[in-house]
Amino acid sequence: MATEKQVTKLLESTWLEPGETLYSVFGGEGVRGHIGGTLAGELVVPWPAADDAPAITAEAELEPLTEVVRDGRFVGDEWVHDPGLRAWVRADRDDQLAARCAGYLAAAGAEGWYVTTDRRIAVMVQAGAAPQAQPAEPPSSTGDSEQSSGIGGLLGRARSAVSDVAGSLVRRTGPVVLWEHRSEKTAASFRPMGRAVPKLRISRTEFEDGSLIEGRTGRDWP
C-alpha cells in the first residue's frame, strides 16, 4: 500500500490543476477504517457503500467495529478511539454532500484516500485497486479544463456543485477519483477530539448544504 508521502507526490505531479494548492491527504496505515454517522438523526454504522462506485480490490482488511460504536453507546466524540472507524458523518438526507462522500469512502475501504485542496474535496484509490475502471488521458498541460481530456476535461464540462466521477483516471499509474466536490464554500479545518491525552487531530469538512464529515488523520494534536 502506498504511503501518504507517495500519494502526495503523485497528486502533485498528475492531478493538481495549475495554481491549485494541496491541503491534506489522509489514508493508508493508521487511518483506514469503516465510516459511521447519523442520517436524519438515525445511527448508521457502518455507512453503506455508494451503489455506483466501482469494485475495489483491497490489499488489507478493515478492523471490525467495536460493539460500543455499532450500538451507539459512546458519548460525544468517543468514536475517534475505535480503531475500526476512520470518519463520522452528520447529514439530514442521503443526497447531501457529506453522505455522498461517505458512500465513496465506504466503497473504497482500506484503499481510500481523502484529499482536500483549496478548490476540491475528493475520494480516491490507487489505480490498481479499481480494476474495472478504464484509463483516461492526463489533463492538458495548458490548464484549459474545458478542452482537456480525462478528469480535467470532465470537471471543466461539469461545473455543478457536485461532480461524481467514478472510475475516471488521471493516469494509468495515478489515482482513481471516485467522488469529487468543487466549491469555494466548503470549510475544511482541524480540531482536537477524543478523551485521550494528547487529543487526536481530526479533520473536519463542513459542506455548504449543512452536512459534515470528520475523520482521523493519524496524528495527535497539535
C-alpha positions as CSV (number, residue, x, y, z in Angstrom):
1,M,0.0,0.0,0.0
2,A,1.3,3.5,-0.9
3,T,2.3,5.9,1.8
4,E,0.9,9.3,2.3
5,K,4.2,10.8,1.0
6,Q,4.0,8.7,-2.2
7,V,0.4,9.6,-2.8
8,T,1.1,13.3,-2.2
9,K,3.9,13.3,-4.8
10,L,1.7,11.5,-7.3
11,L,-1.1,14.0,-6.9
12,E,1.2,17.0,-7.2
13,S,2.6,15.6,-10.4
14,T,-0.5,14.3,-12.1
15,W,-3.7,15.6,-10.6
16,L,-3.4,19.2,-9.3
17,E,-4.5,21.9,-11.6
18,P,-2.3,24.9,-12.3
19,G,-2.3,27.2,-9.3
20,E,-4.1,24.6,-7.1
21,T,-2.8,24.0,-3.5
22,L,-2.9,20.6,-1.9
23,Y,-4.1,20.9,1.7
24,S,-4.2,17.4,3.0
25,V,-4.0,13.7,2.1
26,F,-5.3,11.1,4.5
27,G,-5.4,7.3,4.1
28,G,-3.3,4.2,4.4
29,E,-1.9,2.7,7.6
30,G,-3.3,4.3,10.8
31,V,-6.2,6.0,9.1
32,R,-8.1,3.4,7.1
33,G,-11.4,2.1,8.6
34,H,-15.2,2.0,8.3
35,I,-17.4,5.1,8.1
36,G,-20.1,5.8,10.7
37,G,-22.5,8.6,11.3
38,T,-26.1,9.8,11.6
39,L,-28.6,10.3,8.9
40,A,-31.7,12.4,9.8
41,G,-30.7,11.7,13.4
42,E,-30.6,7.9,13.0
43,L,-27.4,5.9,13.6
44,V,-25.8,4.5,10.5
45,V,-22.8,2.2,11.4
46,P,-21.2,1.1,9.2
47,W,-22.1,3.5,6.4
48,P,-23.1,1.7,3.2
49,A,-21.0,2.0,0.1
50,A,-22.2,4.1,-2.8
51,D,-24.2,2.0,-5.4
52,D,-22.4,3.4,-8.4
53,A,-18.8,3.1,-7.0
54,P,-16.5,0.7,-8.9
55,A,-15.5,-2.6,-7.3
56,I,-12.4,-2.1,-5.2
57,T,-9.6,-4.6,-4.7
58,A,-8.1,-4.0,-1.2
59,E,-4.7,-5.1,0.0
60,A,-5.8,-5.1,3.6
61,E,-8.9,-5.8,5.6
62,L,-10.5,-3.3,7.9
63,E,-10.6,-3.9,11.6
64,P,-14.1,-4.8,13.0
65,L,-16.0,-2.1,14.7
66,T,-16.5,-2.2,18.5
67,E,-19.9,-3.1,19.8
68,V,-19.9,0.3,21.6
69,V,-19.8,2.1,18.3
70,R,-22.1,-0.3,16.4
71,D,-24.7,0.1,19.1
72,G,-24.2,3.9,19.5
73,R,-23.3,3.5,23.2
74,F,-20.5,6.1,23.1
75,V,-20.6,9.7,24.3
76,G,-19.8,12.7,22.2
77,D,-16.6,12.3,20.2
78,E,-15.5,8.9,21.7
79,W,-15.9,7.3,18.3
80,V,-12.4,8.5,17.5
81,H,-11.0,5.8,19.8
82,D,-12.4,2.9,17.8
83,P,-9.5,1.7,15.6
84,G,-12.0,0.3,13.1
85,L,-13.6,3.7,12.4
86,R,-12.0,6.4,10.3
87,A,-14.7,9.0,9.9
88,W,-18.0,10.2,11.3
89,V,-20.8,11.8,9.2
90,R,-23.8,14.0,10.0
91,A,-26.4,14.6,7.3
92,D,-30.1,15.1,7.1
93,R,-30.5,13.4,3.7
94,D,-28.7,10.7,1.8
95,D,-28.2,13.1,-1.1
96,Q,-26.3,15.7,0.9
97,L,-22.6,16.1,0.2
98,A,-21.1,14.5,3.3
99,A,-23.4,11.5,2.9
100,R,-22.3,11.1,-0.8
101,C,-18.6,11.5,0.3
102,A,-19.1,8.8,3.0
103,G,-20.6,6.4,0.5
104,Y,-17.5,6.5,-1.7
105,L,-15.1,6.3,1.3
106,A,-17.1,3.3,2.4
107,A,-16.7,1.7,-1.1
108,A,-13.0,2.4,-1.1
109,G,-12.5,0.6,2.2
110,A,-8.8,0.2,3.1
111,E,-7.7,1.7,-0.2
112,G,-9.5,5.0,0.3
113,W,-7.7,8.4,0.3
114,Y,-9.4,11.6,1.4
115,V,-7.9,14.6,-0.3
116,T,-8.5,18.3,0.2
117,T,-7.2,21.3,-1.8
118,D,-8.1,25.0,-2.0
119,R,-10.6,24.1,-4.7
120,R,-11.8,20.5,-4.2
121,I,-12.6,17.6,-1.9
122,A,-12.0,14.2,-3.3
123,V,-12.1,10.5,-2.5
124,M,-9.5,8.4,-4.4
125,V,-8.0,5.0,-4.6
126,Q,-4.8,3.8,-6.4
127,A,-5.4,2.8,-10.0
128,G,-4.8,-0.9,-9.4
129,A,-7.4,-1.0,-6.7
130,A,-10.2,-0.3,-9.2
131,P,-9.7,-2.9,-11.9
132,Q,-13.0,-2.3,-13.7
133,A,-12.2,1.4,-14.3
134,Q,-10.9,2.5,-17.7
135,P,-7.8,4.7,-18.1
136,A,-8.1,8.2,-19.4
137,E,-5.6,10.7,-20.8
138,P,-4.0,13.1,-18.3
139,P,-5.2,16.7,-18.0
140,S,-3.9,19.1,-20.6
141,S,-0.8,21.0,-19.6
142,T,-2.3,24.2,-20.8
143,G,-4.7,24.3,-17.8
144,D,-7.7,24.7,-20.1
145,S,-10.0,22.2,-18.4
146,E,-12.8,22.9,-20.8
147,Q,-10.8,21.4,-23.6
148,S,-8.6,18.9,-21.8
149,S,-9.3,15.1,-21.7
150,G,-9.5,12.9,-18.7
151,I,-10.6,14.2,-15.3
152,G,-9.6,17.8,-16.0
153,G,-11.9,17.9,-19.1
154,L,-14.7,16.2,-17.3
155,L,-14.6,18.7,-14.5
156,G,-14.4,21.6,-16.9
157,R,-17.6,20.5,-18.6
158,A,-19.3,19.8,-15.3
159,R,-19.2,23.0,-13.1
160,S,-22.1,21.9,-10.9
161,A,-21.7,21.8,-7.1
162,V,-21.0,18.1,-7.1
163,S,-19.2,16.0,-9.7
164,D,-19.3,12.3,-9.3
165,V,-16.5,10.9,-11.5
166,A,-16.5,7.2,-10.6
167,G,-13.8,5.3,-12.5
168,S,-12.0,8.2,-14.1
169,L,-8.2,8.0,-14.1
170,V,-5.7,10.8,-14.1
171,R,-3.0,8.5,-15.4
172,R,-2.6,4.7,-15.7
173,T,-0.4,4.8,-12.6
174,G,-2.3,7.6,-10.9
175,P,-5.3,7.9,-8.7
176,V,-8.8,6.8,-9.5
177,V,-11.2,9.6,-8.4
178,L,-14.3,8.0,-7.0
179,W,-16.0,11.2,-6.0
180,E,-15.2,14.9,-6.1
181,H,-16.8,18.1,-5.0
182,R,-15.7,21.5,-6.2
183,S,-16.6,24.6,-4.2
184,E,-15.1,27.6,-2.6
185,K,-17.8,27.5,0.1
186,T,-16.6,24.2,1.7
187,A,-14.9,24.8,5.0
188,A,-12.1,22.5,6.0
189,S,-10.4,22.7,9.3
190,F,-8.8,20.6,12.1
191,R,-9.7,20.2,15.7
192,P,-8.7,18.2,18.8
193,M,-11.0,15.4,19.7
194,G,-11.2,12.4,22.0
195,R,-10.7,11.6,25.7
196,A,-7.0,10.7,25.5
197,V,-4.0,12.9,26.2
198,P,-2.8,14.2,23.8
199,K,-6.0,14.5,21.9
200,L,-6.3,13.3,18.3
201,R,-6.1,15.7,15.4
202,I,-9.3,15.3,13.5
203,S,-10.1,16.8,10.1
204,R,-13.5,18.5,9.8
205,T,-15.2,19.3,6.5
206,E,-18.4,21.4,6.6
207,F,-20.2,21.4,3.3
208,E,-22.4,24.3,2.2
209,D,-25.5,22.2,2.4
210,G,-25.1,21.8,6.2
211,S,-23.7,18.3,6.2
212,L,-20.3,17.5,7.6
213,I,-17.7,14.7,7.9
214,E,-15.0,14.4,10.5
215,G,-12.1,12.0,10.0
216,R,-9.0,10.7,11.7
217,T,-5.7,11.9,10.4
218,G,-3.3,9.5,12.1
219,R,-1.8,12.4,14.1
220,D,-2.0,13.8,17.6
221,W,-3.0,17.3,18.4
222,P,-1.3,19.7,17.8
